[in-house]
Amino acid sequence: MLRRTVRRCRRAAAALTVLAVLLSGCGRGQTGTDGDSIDVPVDPAIAHVTGGAVRGTVSIFNRYFAGIPYAGPPVGPLRWQPPAPLADWTGFRDATRPGPRCTQDTSADVDPGPTSEDCLTLNVWTPPPSEARKPVMVWFHGGSFLNGSGDIYDSRRLTSRGIVVVTVNYRLGALGFLADPGLGPESGNFGLADQQAALRWVRDNIAAFGGDPDRVTIAGESAGGMAVCDHLVAPGSADLFDAAIIQSGLCHAQYDLPAAERASQEYAAELGCGDARTLLQCMRALPADRLRKPLLYGRFGTERLSGPVTGTAVLPQDPLTAMREGRAARVPVMINTTADEFNLFAALQFLRGRALDAAAYPGLLAEAFGPAAAAVAAQYPPESYGGNVALAYSAAVTAADFACVADRMADALADGPVYASEFGDRAAPAPEPLREAPFPIGAAHSLELRYLFDVGGAPPPDPAQQRLAEEMIDYWARFVSDGSPGAGWPQVGERREWLWLQPGGNRVITDFAQKHKCAFWAGLSR
């Protein structure tokens, strides 16, 4: 409460206009969360934000404001520049449809939605207006920092629990994470800087939607979870949130600045901009479509991703090191994994034509684990997985790059406090193409999202799965509201207690690290 009070007063002291004071939550009729009320809008479809007024959509269950810009368009001379201030608009800006996805590779994409460099928008889902301010969850989408958008995360079920949800678009791939000495302190981290700009927008504007700027939880899955790890240790993110949710976050798979600059130079050369003296001028002259080609930095298993760059002004340390050294924000943290994370990627590799048989197993492990491949093969023989090479390979990468990373974070952040879970519904609904793989998809990466958001694209859940979804939504919403998911979900603590999420009844487990052989992975040199 003291931290929230200090933040509120700092904002009030810095306010330059009466409007800014009102938005910060310190004006008449706009007080905080200690029992006072706020003004209920006359027209619930209208909100006044930085830049002007927006008109969204209203139902008896929720409100939805889509495609709201939180920064200026990063185009032309603003390509590879920090997010710029917004220009004001007149009248009511339409906020009934999401903005375009940020420029990305769409060659294997089933989403027909448009893409654009002018993409720095967010969406706000709220409960019906009331006199009480609501806690806020800001959601960063996944997609390996190469694709995705905030608009696919229909959040109406979460808002039914009395929270406000904000989903964010941010620059991706080369446009979000190019690194070059001429790019200044944000080099390699423009997408992360976009997310910080979105968090500042939430701080300054969420009261206009009935949200409480002093109760903000950042959350994300996959690349979004990795971004949450970055915000926990990034100086520019300090005091912009009060709790954090990390789902399947690849928080160890980050490049440092020298490696990112080398990869960026190679990327630019492939596009005809190989002269270091004119690289930025040449790259800024390219049409955005030329920059859809993925810029790849990190690795997990045999997969690649882009993403924020460490050893920079924006992100001085990699998050796992900073967490271990006690330099992460001291806020409540929820950490979540799925039991069969890499099954998703193994299935996608199979669908792309990659062999996943006994002859291919040594090569898969060599690509994923280098000189440690033989040691991994001894720990994960296919015979232990019914003779299925894909499942053995997936279990190894699941443990190395997801489960045991999550276990190390839970240990490093335990004073936060930390609550941890493993999603274990091995019959979770999965999209049709994945079910063509010659092995069970299980509780694979991203499948838990359908239990929290209405994202579609898979068969409907059965009644037991629907009950699990309701339980998970309750847990997540309580954590956003109170910094704790509530009864039945203990802190990790000395007993290393995790919650196993499954249809038919969740249960506390204490063997998470043993099950995933985390002692083996901790001692392995990769």
N, C-alpha and C positions, 0 to 999 in steps of 0.2 A: 504494500500500500504506500509506503514511503517513496519507493521508486516511482510509482505512478504519480504521486503528488508532485514530486520534483519535476518530472517530465511535463506535467500540465502547467506548472508555474513558469518553467522555462519558455514554453511556447507562448504563454500569455505575455510574458515580459518582452518577447521578441516581436509580438504582433505589431503591425504598422497601421492596420485599419480596424474599424469596428467589425467588419466582416470577418477578418482573420481571427479576431478574438472569439466571435460567435462560433466559427468552425472549429476552433481549438477546444471548445467545450468549457470556456470560462465565462461566457456571457449570460445574461439573464435568460432563463428558460432553457439553457443548454448545459446544465450542470452534470456532475459525474455519476458514478455508480453506487453512491452511498445512500440511495433511497430517494434522491431528488428526481424530478421529472424533466422531460424535454418537451418542446413544442411538437405536436403532431402536425404534419403538413396538411394544408387545406386541400391540395391536389396531390395524392400519393404518387402519381405518375411523374411528378416534376421534382427535380433536385437541382440545387444551385452549387456548382463546383468551380474549381479553378478553370478559368477560360470562359465560363458562361453557364447557361441553364441546359439541362438535358431532360428529355421526355422518354420514359421507359414504358413498360407494360405492367399491368396490375391484374391480379386475380384475387379471389377471396382467400387464397392460401399463401401467396407470396407476391413479391415484386421483383422485376428483372430489368436491369439497365445494362445494355450491351454496347460494345464498341466505343467506350468512353476513352478519349486520348488522355494519357498521363504525361506525355512529353511531346516535343515537336518532332515532325517527321525526320528521321535520320538519313536524308537523301542529299544528293549533290555534294556540296562542300561539307555537309554534316555526316557523310558516310565515314565510319571509323572516327567519330567524335563522341564525347560524352553526351548522354541524352540532353537535348536542348529544352529551354522553357517553352511552354505552350503559348501560342498566339490566342487572343480572345476571339470569340465569335459572338454574333448577335442573334437574337431570337432563340428558339428552342432547337437544340441539336437532337436529331433523331437518335434514340438509344434503344431501338427495338430490335436491331440486328447486330450480330457481332462484326467486328472489323475483319479485314483479311488476315490470313495467317502470314507470319513472317516468311520471307523468301526462303525456300528450302527445296531439296531434291524431291520431286514428285514422280519419279520414274516408276516406282513400285507402289504408288499411293492410290488408295481407294476413295479418299476424300476429294470430292469434286469442288470444294470451296476454293475461292481465289487466293492467291498469294501476292504479297507486295512488300517492297522495302518500307513503305509507309504503314507500319503495323503496330506501333507502340500504343496499344489499347488494352483495356481491361473490362471485365464484366462484373456486375455486382448483383448478387442474389440476396434478398432480404425477406424476413417474415413480414406479415402485415404491420403497418405502423402502430406503434404503441408509445406510451409515455416513458418506458424504461429503455435505456440504452442497451444494445445487444453486443455480446462479445463477437470478435471478428476472426475468421480464418482466411489467410491469403494463400492461395494454392498456385504453386509453380508446376507446370506440366512437365512430363517426361518426353522422351524421344531422342536420347543420346546427344542432346544439344544440337541435333541435326534436323529434327522435324517435330511436328506437333503444334498444338495451339491450346489456349485456355478455353475456347468456346465449346469443346466437346464434353466438358464436365458439368452436366446438368445437376445443379446442387439443391434442387427443391426439397429433397428428403432431409438434407442436413438443416435447411432453414426451418423445417417443421419442428426442429428441436430448439428453436429460438436463437439461432446464431446467424450472423451475416457472413456470406462467403464471397470472396473476390478471386476471380481467376484472371491470369495475366499472360499476355503475349510478350515475348522478349526476343531480341535478335539472336539468330541461330547460325551455326556453321561459320563460314569465313566472315560473314558480315557481323557476327557477334563475337568472334574470338581470334581474329587475325592478330598476330604479334609482330611488331617491327619497331626498331629503335626510334623511328620518326613519329610514332603514334602517341607519345607522351605517357603519363602515368597510368592511363586506362588500357594501355596496350595489352591485348589478349583477354580482356575482361569487359568488353562493351555490353555483352548480354547480361553479365552480372551487375554492371552499373545500371542497366535498364531496370532490373529487378529492384535495386535500391531506390531508383526514382519512383517506381510504383509504390514502394513502402512509404516513401515520403508523401506521395499523393494520398495514400490511405490515412496517414497521420493527419493531414491537413483537411481532408474532405469526407472521411467516412461518417462523421457526425451528421452530415446532410442526408444520410441514408438510415439513420437511427443506430449506427454503429458506435462503439466505444473505442476511441483511439488509444486508450490506456489499457485495453485488453485485446491485444493482437497476437495471434498465433500464426507463425509461418509454417507451411506444410508443403510437401511435394513427394512425388514418387519417381523412382529411377533417376534420370537426370535432375528432376525436380527435387528429389531427396538429397542428391549430391549438392545442389545449390543451397539447400537448407544448411548442410554442413558448412558450406563456405560462409554463409551469413553468420553462423555461430562464432566465427573467428575473424571475419573481415572488419577492419576498423570503421569503415563507412556504414556498416549495418548496425552498429551499437545503438541501443536505445530506440530502435525502430520496431521492436517486437518484445513480447513478454513470455513466450513459450514456443516450442518447436516440435514438429512432427516429421520424422524421417522415415519414409517407406522405401525399402529396397534401394537405399542410396549407395552408389559406388564411390564412396567418399575417399578412397585411396587412389583412384585412377586419374590422377591429375598430372599434367606436364608442368615442368618448371620453365622459366622464361627462356634460357638458352635453347633448350630443346624445341620449345614452341616457335621461337624465331627461325630456327633451321627448317622446321616443317613448313612454316609460312613462306619462307623464301623458295622452297621447292614447289609449293603450291602455286605461287605467283609465276614462277618460271614456266610451269606447265600451261599457264594461261597467256604466255607471251610477254610477261613482265619480269624478265630475269635480271635486268640491270638494277643493282641495289640503289644506284644513285637516283633513279627515276621510278622506283617500284611503286611508291604510293601514288604519284601522279598517274602512272599507267593504270593501276588498279582502280583508282577513282573514276577513270574514264570508261571503264568497262560497263556494259549494260548489266543490270542486276541478274538477268537470266544466266549470264556466264558464271555467276557466283553461286549457282545452285550446287555445283560440284562439291561434295563433302570435303571439308578440311578436317583431317583426322589427327588427333593427338593421343588420347589415352587408349587403353586396352583392358578388356576383361575376357578371360578365356580366349577364344578365337574371334571375338567381336571387337569392333573399333568404335570410338566416339570422339566428339569434339569436347569443348568445355573450357571453364575458367583456368587461368594460368597462375601458378604460384611463384613466389619470389618477386612479387610486383607490389606497387603501392596499394593497389586495391586488395590484393590477397597475399600478404607478406609470407605466410607459411602455409604448407599443406595442412588441411584441417585435422587429420589424425595426429600429426606431430603437435599442433597447437593444443588439441584436446588433452593429449597425454601430459603436456607441460603446464596444464592448468590455465591456458589462455583463452578458453572458450567462454562465451556468455554464460553466466550462472542463472539459468532459467530452467523450468521444468521441461523435460524432453521425453517424447514418446518415440520409440524405435520399433519398427515393424519390418519383418521379412516374410517371405513365403517359403514353404517347405521344399519346393522344387523349382527354385528361381530359374535356373538355366534351361529347364525343359522347353521353355518358350523359344529360346534362341536355337537349341538343337533342332526343334521342329522346323523353324524357319530355314535353317541350313539344309535340312533334308528336302524341303519343298523347293529350294533353289538348286537341288541336284547334287549336293555334297554327300559322299559316301560316309556312312556311319556304321561300318561293319568291322569285323576283327582285323582285317588287313589295314584299315584306316586308323585304328586306335593309336598305334605308336605315333603317327604323324599328327593326330589331333592333340595328343598330350605334349608333344615336342613344341608345337606352335603355341600352345597355351602356357606351358610351364618351363620351356627351355631345358637347361641342364637338369632340372629336377624331375623330368618326365618319368624316368625309371622309378624313382621313389614314389611318385604319385601312382603309377601303374601297380606297384606292389600294395598300396593302400586301397586301391579301387579296382580290383579285378572284376571283369564282367561277370564272372561266375557268382559273385555276391549280389548281382542284380538280375538274376534269372538268365544269364548269358547275354543280356542286352547291352551292347556297347554304348548306345546313346545314353542309357540311364546311368551307366558307370561314369561316363565322361561328364554328364550333366551334374551328377552328385559331387564330383570333384570341383567343378567350377562354382557350383552353388555354395559349397563350403568355403572355398578359398576367397572368392570375390564378393560374397554377400553375407553369409551367416557369420563367419568368423570376423569379418570386418565389423559387423553389427555388434558382436560380442565384445570386441575391443573398445568400441565406442561406448557401450553400456558401462563398461568398467571405468573408462576415463571420465565419464560424465556423471558418475553415480551420486555425486553430492548435489545434483541439480534440482530435484530428484529425477530419476529415470524410470520409466515404465516400458517394458519390452514385450512384444508378442511375435508369435509365428503363426501365419495363416496356414491351416492344415487341411482345408477342404479339397481332397484329391479328386472329387467329382465336380469341381467348380465349373460352371458354364464357360465354354471356350468358343471362340469364333470358328466357323465351319472349316476354313482351310487347315487350321492346326490339327483338327481331328483326323486328317488324312495321314498323319505321321504314324509309323509302325511301332509306336510305344505310347503308353498313357501320358497325357499332358500333365495330369496331376495338379498340384497347387502351384502353378507356374507363375512366373513374373507377370505382374499387372492384373492377374485375374481377380484379385481382391478388390480392385477398383469398382467393379460392378456391384459390390455389396455396399458401397458408399455413395456412388454417383449413378445416375441413369445415363450410361454411355452406349447401351445397345450393342448390336452386332453379334449376339450370342443367344442360344436358347434360353428360355425363361427359367428362373430358379424353381426348385421344388419347394414345398411348404417348409421343410426343415431349413433349407438355405435361406428362405425369406426371413425366418425367425433369426438366423445368424446375422443377416444383414441388418435387421432392426437392432439387434444387440450391439453390433459394431458401430452403427450410427449413434446409438446412445453413448457408447464409450468415447468416441471421437468428439461428440458435441460437449460432453461433460468435461473432457480435457480442455477444450477450447474455452469453456466457461470458467473452470475452476483450477486448471493446472494439474488435475488428477482425473483419471478415467472413472473413479468411483469404486464402490465395493466390489470385491471379487477379483480385482486386478492389483496385486501388491507391487511395491517398488522392487527393483531388481535386488538391491541390497547384498548383504554378505552371502545369502543363501542362493544367489543367482537365480531368482525366480522369474520365469517368463510365463506368459499366458498363451496357451495353445488354443487357437480359435478354430472351432469345428462345429458342423451341424450336430444337433443332439446334445450339446452341452460343452461349454468351454472348461478347461482345467488348467491348473498351475503345474508347470514342469520345472524341474531343476537340473535336467540333463542335456540342456540345449548344446552347450559347448562340447560335451562328450559325444553326443550324437553326430555332430559335424566334424569331429576330430580336430578341434581347434588347437590342441596342444601340438599335434603334428604340423599343422600349418604355421604355427608360431615359430617352430624350430626349423622350418624349411627355408633355404636360401633360394630365391627366385631371381 
